[in-house]
Amino acid sequence: MIDLKPPVAATRPHSFTAHGHTIHDPWAWLKDPNYPDVSDKDVLAYLEAENAYFEAAMKPHQPLVDRLYEEMKGRIKEDDSSVPQQDGDWLYWTAYETGGQYRKWWRKPVAGGADQLLLDEPALAEGKEYFRLGAFSVSNDGTLLAYAIDDNGSERFTIHVKNLETGEHLPEVIPGMLSEIVWTADDSAFLYGLANAQWRTDNARLHRLGTPVEDDIELYHEDDEGYRVGVSETQSRKWIIIATGDHVTSEVRLVPASDPTAEPILVAPREPGREYDVDEHDGTLFIHTNDTDPMWRLCIASIDTPGEWRELIAPSKHFYMTGVACFADFFVVEGREDGLDQVDIHSYDPTIAPRRVLFPEASYAAGLGSNPEYAVTSLRMGYESMVTPGTVFDYHLATGELETLKVQEIPSGYDASKYATERLKITVRDGTQVPVSIVYPNGFPKDGSRPLFLYAYGAYGMAIPPGFSTGRLSLLDRGFAYAIAHIRGGDDLGQDWYHQGKLDKRTNTFNDFVDVARGLIAQGWTSAGRIATAGRSAGGELMGAIVNSDPELWGAVIADVPFVDVLNTMLDPDLPLTPGEWPEWGNPITDKAAFELIRSYSPYDNVTAQAYPPLFISGGLNDPRVTYWEPAKWAAKLRATKTDDNVLLLKTNMGAGHGGKSGRFESLREAAEEHAFVLWQLGVEG
């Protein structure tokens, strides 16, 4: 409890009627009608008052924040650099300098020669509250660099082009970009996509160097407001890929990198519910698709008859195929077998059996790293586990050897033998077994006495791998166990696992999380009220749902940029993401059943007069994904409605967006604040 009075947001009558229901929303005024220009004095005054309250509430705990920050910072190698990787005649890498918030991009000739600084992020970020590098693309001949930056968190990037031989910038500057950048074969032009007024990339454009931006050619335009357009290239770089789709349907076109204005080749027209992606090898398309099974399969087709698919690798009950990459002499299939990452190497000769890369632990996260070249004899891979720091391997095709190139260095020291990890299965209310990855300090007593941090995401088919975290060590070293619940809504166990947590099955996600918590309590890992939990974005929606349904379980809840005003957002087709989100959540405008379901779980709409756990809520004023008013309205309604005296904090980053503050140390300090809040609320010695 803190002896401070929190701000009180005024209420203003506001209501609307949909599907026969009248919805009252007295905090709707917190949405500035001029968004994304937020200038309403009352809105800004409320957000600033909440920020002042946040600072005052956290001030007594600043020494703990500082200790945690120094701990976390001490585990980061400040002058760290990536492992150089060859692309053509050059070796490329990035490096941080001691004290640097941002990285520098370097290269040197493979044949030998001096290091060359390509891009200096610290210099570009100088004097800016926020900085983020987006696309970064070196021309095929290595003489030009096209890159894009965002300096306010709005995710509207500006393209710049640098001559790497002279160090000078070309005159072209293209604002409003939201895509990758792909060079044409002769490096005279590049493809990109612009965000429209609703922050939707509905186009693929061609910019020829030296020509006015207004003369850029629109190679493709997408008319469906729910679809997004992206540009990329095949591994061979012979073909440029123009892909469009939403969360459930995709469509791919190919244009020759040597002739980008040629008539695009449509691989296969969109069919609702069918997703596919494409790579190419010597005139054969390799098509990775879920057309017959949610575990996906691999088909091939001639570039001349791209719609005539022939199955090459059939779907498997236990192997969830997540991606395919074609190299000159082999192709790679990535996936998860019973939830565990696998990498299989296939010959183009069907008489040669595939090889699986064998990793050293029973539970881990692994996959292909950056492999820009087409003809290679080794593959760069990344690997980690809940007890093993991030490791960079080269897998040598000739010998099957995994050569360790780098292991994440922890300057303050790390002893893996102090920790243990397990993979559990907990049966939830409908009989489904949900996997749980857990790490804990050795000697952890399973008598319910210890605190536990439980994390999940559970949306968009995004799996949460059992990876390593240096920040997590600050909790483990204070006696916590840390668990990841692989709940439905992610695709940890395959695409059907994802489908079981979306649309009309969305509440499975919330129930899984609550039941995992109860299962861990039953096994003695912790007890009710001793669980800290966190979620970001759609994971913040999860936080909002579980504090409404089972508030007594949680001792501290972190909800970062939480998607909690679900009903209002899904009813507003003018918001940046809404039409593209309907395949995930449902369309409550046209579908009464979707309206009723969303209304039944939308966290903001279901705040009730009951005791709530301590809450730390964050938002970003420039966030285009979860707009700032969602966390603000939720916090305001919770303050006015809840019956307890538990702490509720709202922090709005006034110069940042969805990802919070930029810069590795600024983001680390935000993590330290959240960890301090958890320790404070659970009464754990700091």
Beta strands, then each sheet from edge to edge (+ up, - down):
strand 1: 15-18
strand 2: 21-24
strand 3: 85-87
strand 4: 90-95
strand 5: 104-109
strand 6: 116-120
strand 7: 132-138
strand 8: 144-150
strand 9: 157-163
strand 10: 169-177
strand 11: 182-183
strand 12: 189-192
strand 13: 203-208
strand 14: 217-221
strand 15: 228-233
strand 16: 239-245
strand 17: 250-256
strand 18: 265-268
strand 19: 276-281
strand 20: 284-289
strand 21: 297-302
strand 22: 310-313
strand 23: 319-326
strand 24: 330-337
strand 25: 340-347
strand 26: 355-356
strand 27: 365-368
strand 28: 378-384
strand 29: 391-396
strand 30: 402-407
strand 31: 419-427
strand 32: 433-441
strand 33: 452-455
strand 34: 481-485
strand 35: 531-536
strand 36: 554-560
strand 37: 615-620
strand 38: 648-653
sheet 1: 1+ 2-
sheet 2: 3+ 4- 5+ 6-
sheet 3: 7+ 8- 9+ 10-
sheet 4: 11+ 12- 13+ 14-
sheet 5: 15+ 16- 17+ 18-
sheet 6: 19+ 20- 21+ 22-
sheet 7: 23+ 24- 25+ 26-
sheet 8: 27+ 28- 29+ 30-
sheet 9: 31+ 32- 34+ 33+ 35+ 36+ 37+ 38+
end
